[in-house]
Amino acid sequence: MRFLTTPTTDLTYNDVFLVPSMSRVTSRFDVDLSPADGTGSTIPVVAANMTAVTGRRMTETMARRGGLGILPQDIPLDVIAEVTAWVKQRSPRWETPVVLGRTSTVHDALGIMHKRPHGLVVVVDEDGGYEGLVLEADCRDVDRFTQLGDLARGDGPQFQEEDVPADGDTAALRSVYETMAQARVSAAPVLRGRTVAGLVTRQGLVRSTIYTPSVDARGRLRVGAAVGINGDVGEKAARLLEAGVDVLVVDTAHGHQVKAMEAVAAVRALNPQVPVVAGNVVTGDGVRDLVSAGADIVKVGVGPGAMCTTRMMTAVGRPQFSAVVECAEAAADLGAHVWADGGVKHPRDVALALAAGASQVMVGSWFAGTHEGPGEITVDAAGRAYKESFGMASARAVRHRTIGEDRFSRARKALFEEGISNSTMYLDPQRPGVEDLLDHITSGVRSSMTYAGAASLPQFSSRAVVGIQSQSGYDEGRPRSESWS
């Protein structure tokens, strides 16, 4: 990357723009979004290790579309082991449906069908055999205690496992899509005999021609997990490795400290056969010290996140674009990589982080307001659906993280809040699922790469030309929802 003009101050994403260059890349589909950092991801997007962002559904969906979800450090180790096993049992080819028995009620269905963006439940009989689908529309104007067996639609298309081809077989996926389109259905079951193996949607079939799942050597979806720097870090990391996680993240708000270095060294001493990520830092010195301690990837970002109040509380941090530029250069000199963690609100921000040299970009609150986020959907007085989000240094998160400590110790730690404990994240009616946001993000990044004439992420960071703009320049690029009347 090079600057069009030499910066005289540190910069964040709104302060900069990408300049188009000569390009021989003729199509957005000709670019390769695979990071070169050894994580096995096929798109450069990571769901952040925040309790309000990443759980089992987020991790599963991210991996199916080529990304990575990082389970938070405050989840008990036995729960992480259970979630990891569950995710690795999911199919990389089709979606996991919500399944209920035929004697379950409409009330049961309405309470759970929102956990998937396709908005339906699969109904099975007493032996687990497929009976049909129940959509949200089927539940309107009927008694809430009506049994699902009385509503299930079993006359739509059904596919056996062998009927649904592996990802990338565009012609075969198109055939399945056309069958569903002719039947005017948006979703259909995938069966193993009479047992439900999964669910395919028309939109999912299209995505399967674009995305490549992030899978381990055994073809199972990848899972990441975080560990803090307190306690017996080596023992915790060993248990995560035993559970089968594919990426270990040593996570603390201030990564450039002796205790963080010791934690990374303890993890490296286990000789893990998976990438070790550590952070957070904002300087080249921080990168060099963490890599020296044993990190393969360093997380960059202090204070740019939507839920973080660190900069207002402490004045500590750094504008994110400049932090990524310096840290990425330091990592490249050592054969390591960086993840840009926080501060992205639009696809342009993700593209700029990648142009600055990040191998991947972590997304937090932006993903919290999706069907796959762990929070429960609530509807406000205006009928808008939302989920609650909170920062990982907030009083709410600290209270949850210290639940095993005595009341006096917890009261002391509660005094040091540096994050928002309750924020409303509305579901975007146009993009209510994380897959919708991944479409939004990756399409923007693909276009950015074609403008730069880059066919791969390393080429993108090498060829990118970045200019500096005023607030007026940024505002000029924003679309207008109203005309000049």
KAWOKA-V395932 format. One record per run of one state. SS is the DSSP state (H for helix, E for strand, C for the rest). FROM is the first residue (numbers start at 1). LEN is the number of residues. Records with the same first field share a line. If there is no record, write none. Layout:
SS=FROM-LEN ; FROM-LEN
This chain:
C=1-1 ; 4-9 ; 20-8 ; 31-1 ; 33-12 ; 48-8 ; 65-3 ; 72-5 ; 89-6 ; 96-3 ; 102-3 ; 111-2 ; 116-4 ; 125-4 ; 140-7 ; 151-2 ; 154-4 ; 164-6 ; 183-4 ; 193-2 ; 208-7 ; 216-5 ; 222-2 ; 228-5 ; 244-3 ; 252-6 ; 269-6 ; 282-2 ; 294-3 ; 301-7 ; 309-1 ; 315-5 ; 334-3 ; 342-5 ; 356-4 ; 364-1 ; 369-9 ; 380-5 ; 390-5 ; 402-5 ; 414-5 ; 420-3 ; 427-1 ; 429-2 ; 432-2 ; 453-3 ; 464-1 ; 469-2 ; 477-9
E=2-2 ; 16-4 ; 32-1 ; 45-3 ; 68-4 ; 95-1 ; 99-3 ; 105-1 ; 120-5 ; 129-7 ; 147-1 ; 153-1 ; 158-3 ; 187-6 ; 195-7 ; 215-1 ; 221-1 ; 224-4 ; 247-5 ; 275-7 ; 297-4 ; 308-1 ; 337-5 ; 360-4 ; 378-2 ; 385-5 ; 419-1 ; 423-4 ; 428-1 ; 431-1 ; 456-1 ; 465-4
H=13-3 ; 28-3 ; 56-9 ; 77-12 ; 106-5 ; 113-3 ; 136-4 ; 148-3 ; 161-3 ; 170-13 ; 202-6 ; 233-11 ; 258-11 ; 284-10 ; 310-5 ; 320-14 ; 347-9 ; 365-4 ; 395-7 ; 407-7 ; 434-19 ; 457-7 ; 471-6
